[in-house]
Amino acid sequence: MFGSMKIIATSLTEATHFPWTEVPAELGSRVASATGFVQPGSSNLSFQVLLAQWDSQVAPTKDICKTLFRTYRSRQAFPLVVALVNASGSTYCYGPTEDGIVEGPFDESQVARILGAAMAEANPALARSLVMRYLDSLRTSAMPGITNSGLFASYYLRTSAPQRPDFENAKSHALALVGERGETLIRALGYHSHWEGSTTMILTNNQDVSRAVAVLLDRNESFAESSPRFLTSPVATGLALAQAKEIPWMIALRGSQIRLYSTKASEGVGRKGQSETYLEIDLAVVDDRYSPLLPLIFSAEALAPSGTTEQLLKESARYAVGLG
């Protein structure tokens, strides 16, 4: 398996994998080192990935991808992504359904995060939905992986924030963060933490000042819905604790998704309801252009008084007023 394919293969290490030797003869000169990956713990309808070397600098056609898709599935109905990687690391994706289109070229590390997140989902239906949503975001969104729901000015984040002198410096920090999840990500963002009950954590900075409450969701839980662990919802639970302890921020994490909420009723350029005003970064999708927003908004240093989060909020507000 040559270099760039290892990036994707490494993201799928928890999946069952096997060499796939049934590449159609007419494609044998262009498709090599094919490997199948199967979602762990699932049935014969589990989510799967067909990863192969694409021996061309020209994008594969839909007919080529559909031939691989149909041959691999062999009349079964499981969701499948065909991922073809050329020698320069450009990656093309087809699936997870047969009526898809050829997506790409994408950076292989970005595809690796997406497929790794899909493999980690609780069931094939969630994996299929995640892949479809993520690939659509890469194709159509001006800021893939960034969802700003009224907290900042979106246009400011997209155009002006990258011009800040600290934005370029944050890229190396962001690169080290995007592969982390859960409590490991919290520590990497510079927080000290302790559990407050069974579902929430208090996050403190190096001065032992509480700056945020964190809620860690399981993959079968959603941000805004109740569950056996959360009688209201994870977001409502976290915000209630943060307000009771007069802590200014709440961070919610689910898999590759991380969200920031303010406990201040007036915070947010396009303020909605408190549980509906947030910024989300999906670490499986965000690219190098906007990944610096992760340390610049979510880190312990960023959430300190007068830190970069507060600066970006003030600059967003000035931008919005200027438009007004």
Residue pairs with C-beta under 8 A, 6 or more apart in sequence:
1 9
1 33
1 35
1 53
2 33
2 53
2 87
3 89
4 85
4 86
4 87
4 88
4 89
4 91
4 108
5 33
5 51
5 53
5 85
5 108
7 89
7 108
7 109
7 112
8 51
8 83
8 85
8 91
8 108
8 111
8 112
8 115
9 17
9 35
9 37
9 51
10 112
11 112
11 113
11 115
11 116
11 119
12 37
12 49
12 51
12 115
12 116
12 119
14 40
14 119
14 120
15 37
15 38
15 39
15 40
15 49
15 119
16 37
16 38
16 40
17 35
17 36
17 37
17 38
18 35
18 36
19 34
19 35
19 36
20 34
20 35
20 36
20 50
20 52
20 72
21 34
22 71
22 72
23 31
23 32
23 34
23 52
23 68
23 71
24 67
24 68
24 71
26 67
27 64
27 67
27 68
29 55
30 54
30 55
30 56
30 60
30 64
31 52
31 53
31 54
31 55
31 64
31 68
31 84
32 52
32 53
32 55
33 52
33 53
34 50
34 51
34 52
34 53
35 50
35 51
35 52
36 48
36 49
36 50
36 51
36 72
37 48
37 49
37 50
37 51
37 115
37 119
38 46
38 47
38 48
39 46
39 47
39 48
39 118
39 119
39 121
39 124
39 127
40 119
42 123
42 124
43 124
44 76
44 78
45 76
45 77
45 78
45 124
46 78
46 124
47 78
47 79
47 80
47 96
47 118
47 119
47 121
47 124
47 127
47 128
47 131
48 72
48 78
48 79
48 80
48 81
49 80
49 81
49 82
49 83
49 115
49 119
50 68
50 69
50 72
50 80
50 81
50 82
50 83
51 83
51 85
52 68
52 82
52 83
52 84
52 85
53 84
53 85
53 86
53 87
54 60
54 84
54 85
54 86
54 92
55 86
55 87
56 86
57 86
57 87
57 88
57 90
59 92
59 102
59 104
59 105
60 84
60 92
60 94
60 102
61 102
62 94
62 101
62 102
65 82
65 84
65 92
65 94
65 102
66 94
66 98
68 82
68 94
69 80
69 82
69 94
69 95
69 98
70 98
72 80
72 82
73 80
73 98
78 124
79 95
79 96
79 97
79 124
79 125
79 127
79 128
79 131
80 95
80 96
81 93
81 94
81 95
81 96
81 115
81 118
81 131
82 93
82 94
82 95
83 91
83 92
83 93
83 111
83 115
84 91
84 92
84 93
84 94
85 91
85 92
85 108
86 105
89 107
89 108
90 104
90 105
90 106
90 107
90 108
91 104
91 105
91 106
91 107
91 108
91 111
92 102
92 103
92 104
92 105
92 106
93 102
93 103
93 104
93 106
93 111
93 135
94 100
94 101
94 102
94 103
95 131
96 127
96 128
96 131
96 132
97 128
97 132
103 135
103 138
103 139
106 138
107 287
107 288
110 138
110 285
110 287
113 178
113 179
113 256
113 283
113 284
113 285
114 130
114 131
114 134
114 135
114 284
114 285
115 131
116 284
117 130
117 134
117 255
117 256
117 284
118 127
118 128
118 130
118 131
118 134
119 127
120 219
120 255
121 127
121 130
121 219
121 255
122 219
122 220
126 219
134 282
134 284
134 285
137 144
137 145
137 282
137 285
138 144
138 285
142 158
143 154
143 157
143 158
143 289
143 290
144 285
144 286
144 287
144 290
145 281
145 282
145 283
145 284
145 285
145 286
145 287
145 290
146 157
146 279
146 280
146 281
146 282
146 286
146 290
146 293
147 278
147 279
147 280
147 281
147 282
148 154
148 157
148 279
148 280
149 272
149 276
149 277
149 278
149 279
149 280
150 268
150 269
150 270
150 271
150 272
150 276
150 277
150 278
151 260
151 261
151 262
151 267
151 268
151 269
151 270
151 277
151 278
151 279
151 313
152 268
152 269
152 279
152 312
152 313
152 316
153 269
153 270
153 316
153 317
153 319
153 320
155 319
156 312
156 315
156 316
156 319
156 320
157 290
157 293
157 312
157 316
158 290
160 315
160 319
161 167
161 293
161 296
161 312
161 315
162 289
162 290
162 292
164 296
166 296
166 308
167 292
167 296
168 292
170 292
170 295
170 296
171 288
171 291
171 292
173 292
173 295
173 299
174 288
174 291
174 292
174 293
174 294
174 295
175 288
175 291
176 188
177 185
177 188
177 189
177 283
177 291
177 294
177 295
178 283
178 286
178 291
178 294
179 283
180 188
180 283
181 253
181 255
181 256
181 283
182 216
182 253
183 193
183 216
185 253
185 258
186 193
186 201
186 203
186 214
186 251
186 253
187 193
189 295
189 298
189 299
189 300
190 205
190 206
190 299
190 300
190 301
191 203
191 204
191 205
191 211
191 212
191 214
191 300
192 203
192 204
192 205
192 206
192 208
193 201
193 202
193 203
193 204
193 214
194 201
194 202
195 201
196 202
196 213
196 241
197 241
198 229
199 215
199 216
199 229
199 230
199 234
199 237
200 213
200 214
200 215
200 237
200 238
200 241
201 213
201 214
201 215
201 216
202 210
202 213
202 214
202 245
202 247
203 210
203 211
203 212
203 213
203 214
203 251
203 300
204 210
204 211
205 211
205 300
205 301
205 303
205 304
206 300
210 245
210 247
211 247
211 248
211 249
211 300
211 303
211 304
212 242
212 247
212 248
212 249
212 250
212 251
212 303
213 238
213 239
213 241
213 242
213 245
213 247
213 249
213 250
213 251
214 238
214 250
214 251
214 252
214 253
215 234
215 235
215 237
215 238
215 250
215 251
215 252
215 253
216 253
216 254
217 223
217 234
217 252
217 253
217 254
217 255
218 227
218 229
218 254
219 254
219 255
220 227
221 227
221 229
221 230
221 234
221 254
222 233
222 234
222 254
223 233
223 234
223 235
223 252
223 254
223 259
224 233
224 234
224 235
224 275
225 233
226 232
226 233
227 233
227 234
230 236
230 237
231 237
232 240
233 275
234 252
235 250
235 252
235 259
235 261
235 275
236 275
238 250
238 251
238 252
238 261
239 250
239 261
239 263
239 274
239 275
241 247
241 250
242 248
242 249
242 250
242 263
243 263
247 263
248 262
248 263
248 264
248 303
249 260
249 261
249 262
249 263
249 303
249 309
250 260
250 261
250 262
250 263
251 258
251 259
251 260
251 261
251 298
252 258
252 259
252 261
252 278
253 259
255 284
256 282
256 283
256 284
256 285
257 280
257 281
257 282
257 283
258 280
258 281
258 283
258 294
258 298
259 278
259 279
259 280
260 278
260 279
260 280
260 297
260 298
260 309
261 274
261 275
261 277
261 278
262 268
262 274
262 277
263 274
265 274
267 277
267 313
268 277
269 313
269 316
269 317
269 320
270 277
270 320
271 277
279 297
281 290
281 291
281 293
281 294
281 297
281 298
283 294
286 293
286 294
295 301
295 302
296 302
296 308
296 309
296 312
297 308
297 309
297 312
298 309
301 307
301 308
302 308
302 309
303 309
